[in-house]
């Protein structure tokens, strides 16, 4: 599986990506796990670790943008914020593309890092704010492409 959810530190949900997504089913499972968190009706925050992720197919960027659009229609957003760990500029550019098509439903912080200490990573999301020097803040607002 290319995305593994870890809820041991809930309300922090750690999602680790490894390798390449090999099927539509794997990607759909990733999205369904996200929806399952919404169905629990408890606030949570994500830490997405993309540092072991292979370069994904562009079609998944579009699927992700449509998924975010669908989430945007939910009456309440249980996702409070996300921290995305990135160490590959190609992955960062794909994330930029997704968030250009559809802005996030909650604040997102992109952290270009090689950090491996889990407690430091968890603290990073707790301390994240718009003024962080080593992160890129992506504000939840309206999509730049309104028909998506």
C-alpha positions as CSV (number, residue, x, y, z in Angstrom):
1,X,0.0,0.0,0.0
2,X,1.4,3.4,-0.9
3,X,-0.3,5.3,1.9
4,X,-0.4,4.1,5.5
5,X,-2.5,5.8,8.1
6,X,-1.3,5.9,11.8
7,X,-3.8,7.2,14.3
8,X,-1.8,6.2,17.5
9,X,-1.4,9.9,18.4
10,X,-4.9,11.0,17.5
11,X,-5.9,13.8,16.9
12,X,-2.6,13.8,15.0
13,X,-3.0,11.5,12.1
14,X,0.3,10.5,10.5
15,X,0.1,9.4,6.8
16,X,3.2,7.9,5.3
17,X,3.6,7.5,1.6
18,X,6.1,5.0,0.2
19,X,6.9,4.0,-3.3
20,X,4.5,4.5,-6.1
21,X,0.8,4.3,-6.2
22,X,0.2,1.2,-8.3
23,X,-3.6,1.3,-8.8
24,X,-6.8,3.4,-8.7
25,X,-7.9,1.1,-5.9
26,X,-5.0,2.1,-3.7
27,X,-5.6,5.8,-4.3
28,X,-9.3,5.3,-3.6
29,X,-8.5,3.5,-0.4
30,X,-6.3,6.4,0.6
31,X,-9.2,8.8,0.0
32,X,-11.7,6.5,1.8
33,X,-9.5,6.4,4.9
34,X,-9.6,10.2,4.9
35,X,-13.4,10.2,4.6
36,X,-13.6,7.6,7.5
37,X,-11.8,10.2,9.7
38,X,-14.5,12.7,8.8
39,X,-17.3,10.2,9.6
40,X,-15.8,9.8,13.1
41,X,-16.8,13.5,13.6
42,X,-13.8,14.4,15.7
43,X,-11.3,17.2,14.9
44,X,-7.9,16.1,13.7
45,X,-4.8,17.2,12.0
46,X,-2.7,15.5,9.4
47,X,1.0,15.0,9.1
48,X,1.7,13.8,5.5
49,X,5.1,12.3,5.0
50,X,5.9,12.3,1.3
51,X,9.7,11.8,1.7
52,X,9.7,8.2,0.5
53,X,7.0,8.7,-2.2
54,X,7.8,8.1,-5.8
55,X,6.7,10.6,-8.4
56,X,2.9,10.0,-8.9
57,X,0.9,10.0,-12.1
58,X,-0.5,13.4,-12.9
59,X,-4.1,12.0,-13.0
60,X,-4.0,11.6,-9.2
61,X,-3.5,15.4,-8.8
62,X,-6.8,15.9,-10.6
63,X,-8.5,13.2,-8.5
64,X,-7.1,14.9,-5.3
65,X,-8.4,18.3,-6.5
66,X,-11.9,16.9,-7.0
67,X,-11.8,15.2,-3.7
68,X,-10.9,18.5,-1.9
69,X,-13.8,20.1,-3.8
70,X,-16.1,17.4,-2.5
71,X,-14.8,17.8,1.1
72,X,-15.4,21.6,0.8
73,X,-19.1,20.8,0.6
74,X,-19.2,19.1,4.0
75,X,-21.0,21.1,6.6
76,X,-18.1,21.0,9.1
77,X,-14.4,20.5,8.4
78,X,-13.0,18.2,11.0
79,X,-9.5,18.6,9.5
80,X,-8.0,21.5,11.4
81,X,-4.6,21.7,9.6
82,X,-2.0,19.7,7.7
83,X,1.8,19.5,7.7
84,X,3.3,18.0,4.6
85,X,6.9,16.8,4.8
86,X,8.6,17.1,1.4
87,X,12.1,16.5,0.3
88,X,11.6,16.4,-3.5
89,X,10.9,19.6,-5.5
90,X,9.0,17.5,-8.1
91,X,6.5,16.4,-5.4
92,X,6.3,20.0,-4.1
93,X,5.5,21.2,-7.6
94,X,2.7,18.7,-7.9
95,X,1.3,19.8,-4.5
96,X,1.5,23.4,-5.7
97,X,-0.5,22.3,-8.8
98,X,-3.2,20.6,-6.7
99,X,-3.6,23.6,-4.4
100,X,-3.7,25.9,-7.4
101,X,-6.6,23.9,-8.8
102,X,-8.4,23.6,-5.5
103,X,-7.3,25.3,-2.3
104,X,-7.2,23.2,0.9
105,X,-10.2,23.1,3.3
106,X,-7.8,23.8,6.3
107,X,-4.4,25.5,6.6
108,X,-1.6,23.5,5.0
109,X,2.1,23.9,5.9
110,X,4.7,22.5,3.4
111,X,7.9,21.7,5.2
112,X,10.9,21.0,3.1
113,X,12.9,18.8,5.4
114,X,14.8,15.6,6.0
115,X,13.8,15.6,9.7
116,X,13.2,12.1,11.1
117,X,12.6,12.6,14.8
118,X,8.9,12.0,15.2
119,X,8.5,14.2,18.3
120,X,10.1,17.1,16.4
121,X,7.7,16.5,13.6
122,X,4.7,16.3,15.9
123,X,5.8,19.5,17.6
124,X,6.2,21.2,14.3
125,X,2.5,20.9,13.5
126,X,1.5,22.0,16.9
127,X,3.6,25.1,16.6
128,X,2.9,25.9,12.9
129,X,1.6,29.3,12.0
130,X,1.7,31.6,9.1
131,X,5.0,33.2,10.2
132,X,7.2,30.1,10.2
133,X,10.4,30.8,8.4
134,X,11.0,27.2,7.2
135,X,7.5,26.3,6.0
136,X,5.3,27.4,3.2
137,X,1.8,28.3,4.3
138,X,-1.1,27.5,2.0
139,X,-4.3,29.3,3.0
140,X,-7.7,27.7,2.7
141,X,-9.8,29.9,0.5
142,X,-11.5,29.8,-2.9
143,X,-10.0,27.9,-5.8
144,X,-8.2,29.8,-8.4
145,X,-10.0,27.7,-11.0
146,X,-13.6,28.2,-10.0
147,X,-15.2,25.5,-12.1
148,X,-13.3,22.7,-10.3
